[in-house]
């Protein structure tokens, strides 16, 4: 790997970090290194800051390590540095890189001060440093999220969602925002959204419901733990959020479950499937991909779709009988509920069903009738799919 040029203050040759002062104890050296480097980062112009982060990438093998335990005063100074970074407008991804860089630099200082020449002593030091880093990192990430949210107006849930979507969500960051770890994956729903959704979502204040709003699209993401039961709980969280946002969002939506590394694929799949749910005139706000299996299958088989549409041709151009069928199937053949939704008497519903059987030759209440007519409705819906 080509060696990147590192600024003088980062290499320890300059005086900004104060690391060369002979009276510093190890903990003080570490504190000065971390606090000094954070302060210097915050003062760098944007191009130089990007160059620094690129240079730091060459030391990634050490980025998970941290120094010896810090005193409360040390931690307070580091917290002040974190607030300074938030005030400087660093993104969450930039902050994570800077945080890791400070940990790496601190380990190097510790190893140098201890004059570690034996491999076993070196490994022991790194192990201990890693443990302290894992303890401190979530707290600092949480502090940055909260401080950045206050200063930028972008809630923590939205910042973490962005990290999840771009693949930079780390276990420490997940712990900092209260997400369960480990997770089986995430349930994702993508749908149109207006800027006005940001306020209501921020007010919900749930760390287990992440969201991202950009260019007229709203993406809701929530962790799934525990196989089928976890997916059901995740669907409930997203469904509750969508109901609270009505009528600001264009429901229905389709919830797609994927492992964390495939979240971006889940967004694309949810976006692709949503028009099927809209065209099918489904009542619920959130659907699973399997709810649309017939619709998707019909769309892929034009010849079959044409034959199915022909089954409904005798019903004429009106929508009354078609709406009756669609409503009846939506409520799983519950006649009383269907009549209520249609606003008609049950006898009127019975008359319409008999009329459908006479015109099409298919009994809408038989097993075959449900299969054929439901697929025929899906074929007609495909014609009007946006």
N, C-alpha and C positions, 0 to 999 in steps of 0.2 A: 504494500500500500504506500502511495506517495505521501511523504511527510509534509504536513501543512505548517505554514508559519504561524507561530503562536505569539500574541502580543507580549511585550516585556513584562507587563504587570501580571500576566497569567503564568509566565515561566518562573516567577519568584526572584528575578534578577533586579527588579525595580524596587522602589521604596514605598509604593502605594499600599501594598498589603501589610507592610510592617513585619514580614515573616523573618527578616534577617536579624532582628533585635536579639542579642544574646541572652537577655534576662527572661525571655518568654518561657513559661512552662509549656509542656506539650498541649494541654487543653487550651491555653491562651493562644498558642500558635494556630491551632485548628480554628478557633473562633475568629481570629484576625483574618485568616485566609478566607473563610467562608463569608464573613460579613464584608470584608474589603472587596472581594471579587463580586459579590452581589451589588454593592454600591457602584463599582466601576461599570458593571454591565448596564445598570440603569442609566448611566450618563453617556453611554456610547451612542453615536448616531446610528440610524437604522442600517445602512450598508455595512458598517464595521461590526455591528451586532450579528448580522447574518454571517459575516466572514468568521467571526469568533465561533459561532455555533458549528459551522462546517469544520473548523479546525478541531473542535472538541470531539467530533465524531470519530476521530482516529483513535481515541482512547476508550472505546465503548466496552472493552473487556473489563475495565475497572469501574464502570459507572454504577454498579449495584452495591458498591462498598461505601462505608462511612467511617468516621473517626472513632476514637475512644469516647467514652461518655462525656457529655458536656454538663456544665453546671447550670443551675436555673438562670443565672445572669447571662451565660453564653446563649442559652436558648432564647431569652428575651431579645438579645441583640440580633439573633438570626430572624426572629419574628419581625423585627423592625425592618430588616432587609427584605423580607418577603413583601411587606406592605409597600416598600419602595418600588419593588418590581411591578406590583399591581398598579401603582400610581404612574409608572413609566409606560404603561399600556402594553406590556408583553402579553402575547397570546398564551393560552394554556399549554400548547405544545412547546412554545419557546421556554416557558417557565420550567416544564419538566426537564428539558435538555439542560437548562442552567442549573437546576437543582442537582441533577446527576453529575454535572461537571464539578460542582463544588464538592460533592462527596468524593469524587475521584481524586481531586486535588488534595483534599484533606487526608485521604489514606496515604497518598504519596509522601506527604509531610510527616505523617506519623511513622511510616516505615523508615524514612530517612533519619528522623530524630532518634529512633530506637536502635539505629545502626544494625538493622536485621540482615544478617549475612547467611543464617542457616535457613534452609527451606521450610523446616517444620515451624520455626518461629514466625516466618512470614505468613504461612498459611493460617496459623492460629490467629494472627493479628487481623487478617482479612476476614476470617470467620466472625470474630468478635465485632469488627466494624460493620459487617453486613447485618448482624443482628440489631445493632443500634440504629442503623440506617432504616431498617424495616419498621422500627418502633417510632422513629421521628418523622419519616417521610409522609405518612397519611395526614398527620397533624398539620404539617406545613402546606400540603396540597389543599386541605380543607380551608386553611386560613387564606390562601391565595384565591380560591374560588369565591369565598364570601366577600373578600375585599374587592376583587375584580368585579363581582356582581354589583356592588354598591357604586363603584366608580364608572362602570361602563353601561349599566342598565341591562346587561345580559345575565339572566339568572343562572345559577350554578347548574341546574338541570339541562339547560341549553348548551352550556359549555361542555359538559360531560358527553352529551349526545353527539356533539361535533367530534369529540375525541373518539367515540365509539365508531362513528361513521368513517372516519379517516384512518382507523386502525391503530390509533395511538393510546387507546385505553389500557392502562397498566393495572395490575392488581392493587398497587398502592393508591392509585387514583380512584379505583372502584371502592376501596375501603374508606377513602376520605369522604366520598359523597354518600356513604351508607348503603351501597349496593351489596347484595350478598355475594360471597365468593366461597368456593367456585360456583359457577352457574352452568347449566346445561346449554344455554343459548339465550337468544332474545326473540321476543315476538314483536314484529314490526308492522305498522300500518301507515301507508302513504296515501294522502288525499289532498285535494285543493284546500287552501286555507288563506284567510285574509289577515292582514297585520293585527286586526283587533283581537285575534285569538291569544296573542302573547300575554296580555294582562291577565285574563282568566287562568291561563296555564300557570303563570308565575304565582298567582295567589293560592293555587292548590298546594304548593310547597311540598310535594311528595318527591322524595329522592329516588323512589323505585319506579317513577314514571318520567322518563326522559323525553325531550322533544326538541325538534329542530325545525325552524321556519325560515324558508329562503325561496325567493322567486315565486311566490304564490303557491308553494307546496308546504304542507305540514306533515312531518314524519313523527309518529309516536313510537317510542321504544320502551320495552319493559323487560326485566330479567325473568327467566324461566328456570325454576329449580324443582326437580321432582317429577320428571316425565309428564304423564297425562294430567295429573292433578295440578302440576305447575303451569301447564298450558292453559287450563281452565281458569286458574286464578289470574293469569296474565290477561286473558281475554276480558275478564271482568273489569280489571283496572282500566284497560283501554276503552271498553264500552262505556264505563262510567264517565270517563273524560269526554268522550264524544257526545254523550247525552247532555253533559253540562255545557258543551260548546254550541249546541244547536241554537239558532239556525245559522251560525257563522261558518260552519264547514259543510262541504258538499258530501254528506253521507249518502249511501253506505260506503264502507271501506272493507278491505280484505286483510286479515291478519296472517302474516307469514312467519313461521318459526324457522330459525337457522342458528347454527353455532356462532359464537362471537366473531370468528374470523370471516364469516360469510354474511355479515349484516348488510353490507352494501348490495349484495345479490338479493337479499330479502326485500330491500327497498324497491329494487327494479321489478321484482316479481309482484309485489303488492300493487305497484303502479300499473303493471301490465294487466292484472286480473280485475282491477276495479271497474273498468267499463262493462265487464260481463255482469257484475252485480247491479250496476245502474240500469242496464238494458233489461235485466230480468225483473226489475221492479220489486226487489226484495225488501221486506219491511224492516228487518233488524239493522242496527247501525254498524255491526261488525260481523264479517263472515269468514269462514275458513275456506281454503282453496278447494277442499273436497265438496263444499256446498255447491260449487260451480262446475263439478265434473261433467255433468250432462251438457251444460252450455258450452264448455270448452270443446267437448267431443264433437258436438254438432257443428261448431264453427270450423273444425278441421276437415269435415266431410261434406263438401258442398252438395254432392249428389243425394246423400241421405237427408240433408237439410231441406232440399227442394221437395222430396217426397213427403217429409213430415209437414211442411207448410201446406201441401195439398190437402192433408187430412182436415185442416181448419177452414179451407176455402168455402165449404157449404155454409159456414156460419155467417157469411156475408161480410160486408165492409164495416159493420158496426162493432163497437168494442164491448157492449154489454155482456154478451155470452163469454167472450174471452176474459173479461175482468172477473166474471163469476168463477171461471175455472182457476184463474191465477190466485184468487183469494182463497178458494177452497183448498188448494194444494199448499198454500202458504201456511195454513193453520192445521195441516195434517188431517184433512177431511172432517174436521169438527164443524158440523153443519150449523149449530147454534151460533158459534163464534163467527163463522163466515157470513151468516145472515146479518149479524150485528154490524160487522165491518162494512157490508154492502148497504146497510140501511134498508133492508127489505124484510118482509115476513118470511118465516120458514117455509110456508107453502109456496111463496113466490120463488124461493130458492129451489124447491123441489121441481116446480114447473120448468125452470130454466135448465136444470140438469136433464130432465126428460127430453126437453127440446134439443139439447146438445146430442143426446144419444140418437134421436130420430134423424137429425141432419147429417151426422158424421158416421153413424153405424158403429160407434164405439161407446161403450158404457163408461162414463167418467169415474164411476165408483168401483170398477173392477180392477184387479191387479194389472191386467194388460192395459186397461184404459188409462190408468194413472201413468204407466210407463210411456205409452204412445202420446197421450195428449200433453203431458208435462214436457216431453222432448219436442213436440210440435210448437209449444209456446216458446221454448228456448230458441228454436229455429227462427221463429218470427222476431223474437227479441234481437237476434243477431243482426237482422236487417237494419234495425234502428240503433245498433250499438254505436256510440260516439267514436 
